[in-house]
Amino acid sequence: MASGQSAAENGATRCRATFTRIASQGNAQTNLLGNLVVGWGALPYFSEFNPAGGLVFNAQFPTGVNTYRAYQLPFLSLSGSGQL
């Protein structure tokens, strides 16, 4: 079981969030905004926290979907408009 506080550092940017208990796996990544993106491992969730620890985004995978890591990557629109 993993729990407690985790901090991800990216240069001078620091983000701290308190994690819930998870049975296994999971990951954390600091994005370009300095926010912490968390994949909750054995749980079907991924979240994003701002540097103050506030929840910015939270999502749940559909029933039956399993993943153990979540990553946030830059998006580039092919239309150039920023729209899908």
C-alpha positions as CSV (number, residue, x, y, z in Angstrom):
1,M,0.0,0.0,0.0
2,A,1.2,3.5,-0.9
3,S,0.1,6.6,0.8
4,G,1.3,9.9,2.3
5,Q,2.7,13.0,0.6
6,S,4.6,13.1,-2.6
7,A,6.4,16.0,-4.2
8,A,7.5,16.4,-7.8
9,E,10.1,19.0,-8.6
10,N,10.8,20.6,-12.0
11,G,13.4,23.3,-11.6
12,A,12.1,25.9,-9.3
13,T,8.5,24.6,-9.6
14,R,7.2,22.4,-6.7
15,C,3.9,20.8,-6.4
16,R,2.7,18.9,-3.3
17,A,-0.5,16.8,-3.0
18,T,-1.7,14.3,-0.4
19,F,-2.4,10.9,-2.0
20,T,-5.0,8.4,-1.1
21,R,-4.1,4.7,-0.5
22,I,-3.5,2.6,-3.5
23,A,-2.7,-1.1,-3.7
24,S,0.0,-1.0,-6.4
25,Q,1.6,0.8,-9.3
26,G,0.8,4.5,-10.2
27,N,2.9,7.4,-11.2
28,A,3.3,11.2,-10.9
29,Q,4.5,13.7,-13.4
30,T,5.1,17.5,-13.2
31,N,3.7,19.1,-16.4
32,L,4.8,22.4,-18.1
33,L,2.5,24.4,-15.8
34,G,4.1,23.0,-12.7
35,N,1.0,21.0,-11.9
36,L,1.2,17.4,-10.7
37,V,-0.5,14.7,-12.9
38,V,-1.2,11.5,-11.0
39,G,-2.1,8.1,-12.3
40,W,-3.7,6.2,-9.4
41,G,-2.3,2.8,-10.3
42,A,-4.7,-0.1,-9.5
43,L,-7.5,2.5,-9.2
44,P,-9.2,3.6,-12.5
45,Y,-8.6,7.3,-11.9
46,F,-6.2,10.1,-13.0
47,S,-5.9,13.6,-11.5
48,E,-4.1,16.9,-11.8
49,F,-3.2,19.1,-8.9
50,N,-1.9,22.7,-8.9
51,P,1.3,23.7,-7.0
52,A,-0.8,24.6,-3.9
53,G,-2.3,21.0,-3.9
54,G,-5.7,22.0,-5.2
55,L,-7.5,19.6,-7.6
56,V,-7.5,20.9,-11.2
57,F,-8.9,17.9,-13.0
58,N,-10.1,14.4,-12.1
59,A,-11.3,11.6,-14.3
60,Q,-12.3,8.0,-14.1
61,F,-11.8,5.3,-16.7
62,P,-14.9,3.3,-17.8
63,T,-15.7,0.0,-16.1
64,G,-13.3,-2.7,-17.4
65,V,-10.6,-0.4,-18.5
66,N,-7.3,-1.0,-16.6
67,T,-4.2,1.2,-16.6
68,Y,-1.4,1.7,-14.2
69,R,0.1,5.0,-15.4
70,A,-1.2,8.3,-16.8
71,Y,0.8,10.9,-18.7
72,Q,-0.1,14.4,-19.9
73,L,1.6,15.3,-23.2
74,P,1.5,18.6,-25.2
75,F,-1.3,18.8,-27.8
76,L,-0.7,20.3,-31.2
77,S,-3.8,20.9,-33.4
78,L,-3.4,20.0,-37.0
79,S,-5.9,22.8,-37.9
80,G,-3.8,25.4,-36.1
81,S,-6.9,26.6,-34.3
82,G,-6.3,24.7,-31.1
83,Q,-9.6,22.9,-31.7
84,L,-10.1,19.2,-32.4
